[in-house]
């Protein structure tokens, strides 16, 4: 799968193609250097609270989010094909990690961290294998309603998972007590801080941008201010914790983060872990593949660039393998991080490399500064980001357009919410396949007539057309295979029962792309049965590849009618016979 659009030049087919340097770096345009450096520095600063928050969401120490924003970002920038996609900790992989691992080990425990690294390694290995086998087309297994339902269900789970951090509610059963204290104005410090951060984050995302634009601020400056504000909110919350000594009043904080980067640590999963993580890793690889490829291709279209699906899979796989060794947390293509990268002015993957280098410098020099960062502020960041992923509009669109797709959306989202992520995605794939089979097995079949004064044929139920009393023109709008033949035979029998005077049946095959062996043999049976009733079977508008195969079948020499180039040719020929 390769999207070709005229902007970025392809590397010449020479020995340069085997250079260890990526193509974008060999053809780097110097005017982009300043923009890429500035964009990388901006994203490093703005993505800091998000990286900590997503590690927290995954059940890992917050610093893990910083660690996997460094070397994995380098790996993707070096191997991937998108110019501006940014890889790092993201909400969907974080919630999947927590959902998969929480039943197996206690979050934040050494065993949990080891399992997270194993999950990242398995996911990365599967992605690399898929790229080597050129399996990028597997991303098409998930229809858009399925991915939208999956993301919406996951986003709701993410919101629920942060209730504890933001409101200080350990279990959902404690919500009535929380609401009572809220109405009485007797909230605990954690809830006060969490609600304040949540309201500030929500106002920033949904109100501030429009307000700044109304005040006359340029759109780019307003967008930058909106993206900078979460960092300011988290900073103010941290300052409040320090000045008011809220940690002593029960407000949970990040705690001590050791200075320096962790040494690379190879973790090979045990046999037990392999059995427990194989299916979740496969699902995570598939979901990451779909999201990464979809986003990379959308960006390529906007920027008139080219992107390779298999290179994207390879880049994401390499990033996850590196994350397993350095940081121990699965990563993906981040929507918000990529949006930051683009709005900050990035042109090439060098911006992501600058971000990674700046993040490393921050970890080395300023890690202790994060010790008093409140988990309530990080939880509010996650909640607001998750709310933006909830997409009920896609359900409304699907419901209005195709109820089967809407059922796939609902089934996937419901499966995620009530049965878990793996069950949800499995239900989504199953519903997509069922929908495909249902549509193919119940093809639209139209009885045709000729529009007066033309050579065009249309459905008699939609247009005023000319017909021949003894001739039935039937168009089947689907390839013929064993699954839809009963529907075809039933419709033909109904047409014959309603018009016993028929002497000719013309199958208009303009919409048929393939006739399988069962369908060919069924056509032979139909031809024989019609012949015994004194009815000729004709074929019209057969596509070349279909006709080539039918010529080698028993149907061709046994056909009791004719093969016409067009429906109009059949109409004219049979009109003369009728006369």
DRENLUMRO-766434 format. One record per residue (C-alpha): x, y, z. Coordinates in pm, whole numbers. Layout:
% residues N
(atom (X Y Z))
...
END
This chain:
% residues 579
(atom (0 0 0))
(atom (173 315 -115))
(atom (20 660 -142))
(atom (190 857 -419))
(atom (154 1232 -422))
(atom (390 1479 -588))
(atom (596 1655 -331))
(atom (867 1453 -159))
(atom (1113 1309 -412))
(atom (1172 934 -419))
(atom (1526 814 -357))
(atom (1702 726 -675))
(atom (1725 353 -750))
(atom (2097 330 -690))
(atom (2334 222 -420))
(atom (2219 527 -221))
(atom (1902 333 -147))
(atom (2108 109 78))
(atom (2245 398 284))
(atom (2193 362 660))
(atom (2063 719 657))
(atom (1689 760 601))
(atom (1580 915 269))
(atom (1442 1230 433))
(atom (1776 1300 598))
(atom (1977 1246 278))
(atom (1749 1492 98))
(atom (1710 1732 391))
(atom (1634 2093 297))
(atom (1843 2333 506))
(atom (1566 2600 523))
(atom (1366 2354 737))
(atom (1634 2324 1005))
(atom (1535 2620 1221))
(atom (1163 2532 1207))
(atom (1229 2169 1300))
(atom (1449 2263 1596))
(atom (1199 2514 1732))
(atom (909 2271 1682))
(atom (1100 1994 1857))
(atom (1174 2211 2159))
(atom (814 2332 2184))
(atom (671 1979 2167))
(atom (919 1859 2430))
(atom (792 2117 2677))
(atom (423 2080 2597))
(atom (428 1698 2590))
(atom (586 1666 2934))
(atom (266 1651 3144))
(atom (100 1431 2883))
(atom (388 1181 2890))
(atom (372 1159 3269))
(atom (-7 1129 3260))
(atom (-18 844 3011))
(atom (238 644 3209))
(atom (15 693 3512))
(atom (-283 577 3307))
(atom (-92 263 3208))
(atom (-29 177 3573))
(atom (343 248 3541))
(atom (571 492 3724))
(atom (517 838 3569))
(atom (881 866 3460))
(atom (825 572 3223))
(atom (630 813 3001))
(atom (936 1036 2979))
(atom (1170 747 2905))
(atom (962 612 2614))
(atom (947 961 2464))
(atom (1320 944 2391))
(atom (1475 640 2216))
(atom (1146 506 2069))
(atom (1090 847 1907))
(atom (1438 825 1752))
(atom (1364 472 1626))
(atom (1039 572 1457))
(atom (1189 889 1307))
(atom (1470 682 1158))
(atom (1256 399 1019))
(atom (902 532 963))
(atom (786 706 648))
(atom (565 989 778))
(atom (732 1329 791))
(atom (543 1467 1092))
(atom (388 1175 1279))
(atom (506 1174 1642))
(atom (538 850 1840))
(atom (526 819 2216))
(atom (294 720 2501))
(atom (-69 754 2391))
(atom (-404 709 2561))
(atom (-520 401 2371))
(atom (-204 194 2431))
(atom (-195 311 2792))
(atom (-550 200 2872))
(atom (-494 -126 2687))
(atom (-178 -187 2892))
(atom (-363 -126 3219))
(atom (-660 -341 3118))
(atom (-440 -631 3012))
(atom (-190 -625 3297))
(atom (-396 -519 3600))
(atom (-543 -872 3644))
(atom (-192 -1021 3624))
(atom (8 -799 3861))
(atom (-22 -498 4090))
(atom (29 -169 3902))
(atom (366 -2 3967))
(atom (510 -326 4105))
(atom (835 -467 3958))
(atom (641 -762 3816))
(atom (395 -524 3648))
(atom (677 -318 3496))
(atom (836 -638 3361))
(atom (506 -749 3207))
(atom (459 -406 3047))
(atom (805 -430 2889))
(atom (721 -783 2768))
(atom (393 -657 2617))
(atom (580 -379 2438))
(atom (838 -626 2308))
(atom (578 -873 2178))
(atom (376 -595 2017))
(atom (685 -454 1849))
(atom (800 -796 1731))
(atom (459 -868 1576))
(atom (461 -532 1401))
(atom (812 -588 1264))
(atom (709 -935 1143))
(atom (399 -788 977))
(atom (616 -529 799))
(atom (865 -793 680))
(atom (577 -1003 546))
(atom (424 -688 391))
(atom (97 -729 579))
(atom (0 -364 579))
(atom (-330 -458 418))
(atom (-434 -621 748))
(atom (-509 -271 873))
(atom (-820 -293 655))
(atom (-965 -567 876))
(atom (-1109 -298 1100))
(atom (-1377 -89 937))
(atom (-1410 275 1034))
(atom (-1725 219 1247))
(atom (-1536 -53 1436))
(atom (-1233 167 1503))
(atom (-1457 459 1600))
(atom (-1659 241 1837))
(atom (-1340 96 1982))
(atom (-1187 438 2042))
(atom (-1509 571 2196))
(atom (-1545 274 2429))
(atom (-1178 299 2524))
(atom (-1211 673 2587))
(atom (-1502 614 2825))
(atom (-1292 355 3008))
(atom (-1009 608 3030))
(atom (-1239 868 3184))
(atom (-1367 616 3438))
(atom (-1012 509 3524))
(atom (-919 865 3625))
(atom (-1211 923 3861))
(atom (-993 810 4151))
(atom (-712 1054 4077))
(atom (-929 1356 3994))
(atom (-1209 1321 4250))
(atom (-1036 1110 4513))
(atom (-1298 836 4469))
(atom (-1148 490 4503))
(atom (-1456 306 4370))
(atom (-1759 407 4165))
(atom (-1978 300 4457))
(atom (-1835 598 4647))
(atom (-1973 849 4397))
(atom (-2296 917 4594))
(atom (-2088 1018 4898))
(atom (-1871 1234 4676))
(atom (-2176 1411 4531))
(atom (-2311 1467 4882))
(atom (-1983 1629 4991))
(atom (-1976 1830 4669))
(atom (-2322 1977 4730))
(atom (-2231 2046 5094))
(atom (-1909 2221 4994))
(atom (-1699 1977 5198))
(atom (-1469 1833 4935))
(atom (-1130 1689 5024))
(atom (-821 1875 4898))
(atom (-765 1613 4624))
(atom (-1115 1665 4484))
(atom (-1087 2044 4507))
(atom (-762 2045 4316))
(atom (-880 1784 4066))
(atom (-1206 1963 3986))
(atom (-1025 2295 3950))
(atom (-775 2141 3707))
(atom (-1052 1960 3517))
(atom (-1257 2277 3472))
(atom (-949 2474 3367))
(atom (-849 2205 3115))
(atom (-1203 2187 2974))
(atom (-1237 2565 2943))
(atom (-901 2575 2772))
(atom (-990 2308 2516))
(atom (-1346 2414 2438))
(atom (-1362 2790 2512))
(atom (-1023 2961 2514))
(atom (-944 2921 2145))
(atom (-1271 3075 2029))
(atom (-1240 3351 2287))
(atom (-888 3445 2177))
(atom (-994 3442 1812))
(atom (-1288 3671 1896))
(atom (-1045 3907 2066))
(atom (-850 3933 1741))
(atom (-555 3702 1814))
(atom (-424 3530 1497))
(atom (-540 3171 1460))
(atom (-193 3021 1487))
(atom (-114 3219 1801))
(atom (-448 3124 1956))
(atom (-388 2754 1880))
(atom (-42 2776 2035))
(atom (-183 2939 2348))
(atom (-442 2663 2383))
(atom (-170 2397 2359))
(atom (56 2579 2602))
(atom (-215 2621 2865))
(atom (-216 2259 2999))
(atom (149 2301 3090))
(atom (65 2622 3275))
(atom (-229 2457 3456))
(atom (-14 2165 3567))
(atom (257 2408 3676))
(atom (13 2612 3884))
(atom (-129 2296 4041))
(atom (224 2187 4132))
(atom (293 2530 4281))
(atom (-27 2504 4487))
(atom (83 2166 4621))
(atom (416 2312 4729))
(atom (291 2642 4875))
(atom (-13 2497 5053))
(atom (161 2174 5155))
(atom (-125 1972 5003))
(atom (77 1651 4998))
(atom (56 1648 5379))
(atom (-324 1678 5345))
(atom (-354 1362 5137))
(atom (-307 1497 4781))
(atom (-120 1228 4586))
(atom (190 1345 4399))
(atom (427 1190 4150))
(atom (699 1150 4411))
(atom (1071 1120 4367))
(atom (1195 1069 4011))
(atom (1557 962 3997))
(atom (1785 1178 3788))
(atom (1941 1024 3481))
(atom (1823 778 3220))
(atom (1774 410 3295))
(atom (2023 168 3147))
(atom (1885 -42 2861))
(atom (1745 -360 3007))
(atom (1647 -653 2788))
(atom (1340 -837 2913))
(atom (1243 -1165 2754))
(atom (895 -1282 2858))
(atom (863 -1612 3039))
(atom (656 -1894 2892))
(atom (371 -1802 3125))
(atom (387 -1437 3021))
(atom (395 -1537 2654))
(atom (72 -1729 2696))
(atom (-93 -1444 2884))
(atom (22 -1163 2654))
(atom (18 -1320 2306))
(atom (-343 -1230 2222))
(atom (-335 -882 2383))
(atom (-11 -807 2196))
(atom (-172 -915 1869))
(atom (-473 -691 1932))
(atom (-252 -400 2036))
(atom (-41 -447 1722))
(atom (-352 -450 1502))
(atom (-506 -142 1667))
(atom (-173 44 1657))
(atom (-129 -52 1294))
(atom (-473 79 1198))
(atom (-436 404 1390))
(atom (-80 469 1275))
(atom (-142 400 907))
(atom (-470 594 901))
(atom (-311 898 1060))
(atom (5 882 848))
(atom (-196 858 526))
(atom (-428 1142 627))
(atom (-127 1363 701))
(atom (38 1265 374))
(atom (-271 1368 179))
(atom (-286 1705 354))
(atom (84 1772 299))
(atom (108 1619 -52))
(atom (368 1368 60))
(atom (407 995 27))
(atom (379 729 292))
(atom (433 352 289))
(atom (203 141 505))
(atom (465 -127 559))
(atom (731 130 651))
(atom (487 278 903))
(atom (434 -64 1058))
(atom (809 -123 1068))
(atom (870 215 1232))
(atom (601 155 1495))
(atom (735 -195 1558))
(atom (1091 -68 1600))
(atom (969 200 1842))
(atom (793 -60 2058))
(atom (1092 -294 2061))
(atom (1315 -5 2172))
(atom (1052 100 2430))
(atom (1064 -250 2578))
(atom (1438 -213 2631))
(atom (1432 152 2742))
(atom (1127 258 2940))
(atom (915 -56 2932))
(atom (589 93 2803))
(atom (407 32 2470))
(atom (394 337 2241))
(atom (194 449 1941))
(atom (130 734 1703))
(atom (-13 1008 1922))
(atom (-292 1221 1778))
(atom (-240 1513 2016))
(atom (140 1488 2004))
(atom (132 1485 1625))
(atom (-104 1783 1623))
(atom (143 1968 1847))
(atom (425 1876 1613))
(atom (245 2012 1309))
(atom (117 2330 1474))
(atom (466 2402 1608))
(atom (595 2407 1250))
(atom (764 2068 1204))
(atom (864 1970 850))
(atom (1056 1644 894))
(atom (1124 1371 1154))
(atom (1419 1582 1273))
(atom (1165 1769 1487))
(atom (1078 1445 1669))
(atom (1448 1376 1722))
(atom (1493 1723 1871))
(atom (1194 1657 2097))
(atom (1350 1330 2213))
(atom (1687 1495 2277))
(atom (1524 1780 2471))
(atom (1319 1530 2673))
(atom (1640 1344 2759))
(atom (1801 1670 2872))
(atom (1500 1747 3092))
(atom (1511 1401 3249))
(atom (1885 1433 3314))
(atom (1875 1785 3455))
(atom (1528 1854 3593))
(atom (1373 1523 3701))
(atom (1346 1624 4071))
(atom (1127 1918 3971))
(atom (842 1675 3895))
(atom (831 1527 4246))
(atom (546 1755 4367))
(atom (340 1728 4051))
(atom (-14 1625 4166))
(atom (-171 1315 4017))
(atom (-505 1499 4015))
(atom (-368 1743 3756))
(atom (-236 1459 3541))
(atom (-570 1280 3572))
(atom (-753 1594 3459))
(atom (-521 1613 3157))
(atom (-604 1253 3067))
(atom (-978 1302 3120))
(atom (-1005 1604 2891))
(atom (-792 1431 2624))
(atom (-1014 1121 2650))
(atom (-1334 1326 2617))
(atom (-1207 1448 2279))
(atom (-1184 1084 2165))
(atom (-1552 1013 2238))
(atom (-1721 1031 1899))
(atom (-2097 986 1911))
(atom (-2134 1183 1588))
(atom (-1985 889 1398))
(atom (-2256 667 1549))
(atom (-2527 911 1438))
(atom (-2380 921 1087))
(atom (-2361 541 1069))
(atom (-2716 504 1201))
(atom (-2850 740 936))
(atom (-2649 581 655))
(atom (-2617 208 731))
(atom (-2773 35 1032))
(atom (-2536 -262 996))
(atom (-2236 -32 1039))
(atom (-2410 131 1334))
(atom (-2454 -213 1489))
(atom (-2081 -274 1443))
(atom (-2007 57 1619))
(atom (-2239 -24 1909))
(atom (-2121 -383 1938))
(atom (-1757 -281 1950))
(atom (-1807 4 2197))
(atom (-2033 -209 2417))
(atom (-1789 -499 2406))
(atom (-1504 -273 2515))
(atom (-1706 -127 2802))
(atom (-1862 -444 2940))
(atom (-1638 -729 2826))
(atom (-1293 -573 2789))
(atom (-1074 -441 2511))
(atom (-986 -778 2358))
(atom (-1349 -890 2351))
(atom (-1456 -552 2210))
(atom (-1215 -561 1918))
(atom (-1298 -929 1852))
(atom (-1670 -843 1846))
(atom (-1595 -553 1610))
(atom (-1402 -772 1365))
(atom (-1669 -1043 1384))
(atom (-1948 -792 1319))
(atom (-1756 -643 1025))
(atom (-1715 -987 869))
(atom (-2078 -1075 937))
(atom (-2188 -747 777))
(atom (-1972 -825 474))
(atom (-2122 -1172 441))
(atom (-2478 -1046 490))
(atom (-2437 -780 222))
(atom (-2274 -1020 -23))
(atom (-2531 -1294 38))
(atom (-2829 -1062 -15))
(atom (-2737 -881 -336))
(atom (-2945 -608 -487))
(atom (-3116 -747 -797))
(atom (-3291 -511 -1038))
(atom (-3532 -576 -1326))
(atom (-3428 -342 -1605))
(atom (-3588 -154 -1889))
(atom (-3461 92 -2149))
(atom (-3506 465 -2102))
(atom (-3710 598 -2395))
(atom (-3496 746 -2671))
(atom (-3168 622 -2524))
(atom (-2944 317 -2488))
(atom (-2944 333 -2109))
(atom (-3106 72 -1887))
(atom (-3246 145 -1544))
(atom (-3447 -20 -1268))
(atom (-3814 -46 -1365))
(atom (-3912 43 -1008))
(atom (-3727 377 -1023))
(atom (-3777 497 -1380))
(atom (-4034 503 -1657))
(atom (-3876 260 -1904))
(atom (-3960 51 -2208))
(atom (-3975 -328 -2160))
(atom (-4037 -627 -2384))
(atom (-4332 -848 -2278))
(atom (-4150 -1177 -2335))
(atom (-3805 -1066 -2216))
(atom (-3673 -1028 -1861))
(atom (-3361 -812 -1812))
(atom (-3213 -886 -1471))
(atom (-2905 -716 -1324))
(atom (-2729 -867 -1021))
(atom (-2528 -604 -834))
(atom (-2278 -839 -671))
(atom (-2021 -1099 -766))
(atom (-2172 -1447 -780))
(atom (-2048 -1692 -518))
(atom (-2186 -1986 -323))
(atom (-2326 -1760 -50))
(atom (-2568 -1552 -260))
(atom (-2691 -1805 -515))
(atom (-3009 -1894 -322))
(atom (-3112 -1527 -330))
(atom (-3052 -1513 -707))
(atom (-3245 -1834 -775))
(atom (-3532 -1719 -551))
(atom (-3561 -1385 -731))
(atom (-3550 -1548 -1074))
(atom (-3820 -1798 -976))
(atom (-4040 -1514 -847))
(atom (-4001 -1319 -1172))
(atom (-4088 -1626 -1380))
(atom (-4394 -1698 -1165))
(atom (-4524 -1342 -1216))
(atom (-4471 -1349 -1595))
(atom (-4540 -1697 -1738))
(atom (-4521 -1555 -2092))
(atom (-4145 -1497 -2067))
(atom (-3933 -1661 -2337))
(atom (-3600 -1485 -2280))
(atom (-3397 -1405 -1968))
(atom (-3104 -1164 -2005))
(atom (-2857 -1154 -1718))
(atom (-2688 -813 -1726))
(atom (-2349 -885 -1567))
(atom (-2201 -534 -1560))
(atom (-2172 -542 -1177))
(atom (-2035 -897 -1153))
(atom (-1660 -907 -1097))
(atom (-1625 -1277 -1026))
(atom (-1817 -1602 -1070))
(atom (-1692 -1883 -849))
(atom (-1715 -2253 -933))
(atom (-2039 -2307 -743))
(atom (-2198 -2009 -918))
(atom (-2083 -2132 -1258))
(atom (-2238 -2474 -1196))
(atom (-2557 -2307 -1071))
(atom (-2573 -2102 -1391))
(atom (-2541 -2428 -1583))
(atom (-2839 -2566 -1387))
(atom (-3040 -2246 -1448))
(atom (-2958 -2261 -1819))
(atom (-3071 -2624 -1838))
(atom (-3391 -2568 -1639))
(atom (-3488 -2261 -1842))
(atom (-3424 -2452 -2164))
(atom (-3659 -2728 -2053))
(atom (-3928 -2459 -2011))
(atom (-3862 -2316 -2355))
(atom (-3684 -2007 -2218))
(atom (-3349 -1890 -2353))
(atom (-3080 -1763 -2115))
(atom (-2871 -1474 -2250))
(atom (-2571 -1295 -2101))
(atom (-2483 -928 -2154))
(atom (-2209 -686 -2052))
(atom (-1974 -953 -1918))
(atom (-1644 -818 -1794))
(atom (-1335 -946 -1973))
(atom (-1177 -1147 -1688))
(atom (-1515 -1304 -1603))
(atom (-1578 -1395 -1966))
(atom (-1230 -1547 -1998))
(atom (-1308 -1787 -1714))
(atom (-1660 -1868 -1836))
(atom (-1525 -1960 -2179))
(atom (-1336 -2242 -2010))
(atom (-1647 -2366 -1827))
(atom (-1923 -2607 -1929))
(atom (-2169 -2316 -1936))
(atom (-2025 -2152 -2247))
(atom (-2089 -2430 -2504))
(atom (-2418 -2529 -2337))
(atom (-2568 -2177 -2325))
(atom (-2907 -2189 -2499))
(atom (-2911 -1816 -2565))
(atom (-2658 -1558 -2686))
(atom (-2383 -1344 -2539))
(atom (-2437 -973 -2608))
(atom (-2186 -693 -2580))
(atom (-2441 -461 -2420))
(atom (-2793 -468 -2279))
(atom (-2904 -239 -2560))
(atom (-2771 -483 -2821))
(atom (-2971 -759 -2653))
(atom (-3280 -537 -2644))
(atom (-3259 -462 -3018))
(atom (-3196 -825 -3110))
(atom (-3476 -961 -2897))
(atom (-3714 -683 -3010))
(atom (-3677 -809 -3366))
(atom (-3736 -1167 -3252))
(atom (-4050 -1058 -3065))
(atom (-4178 -874 -3370))
END
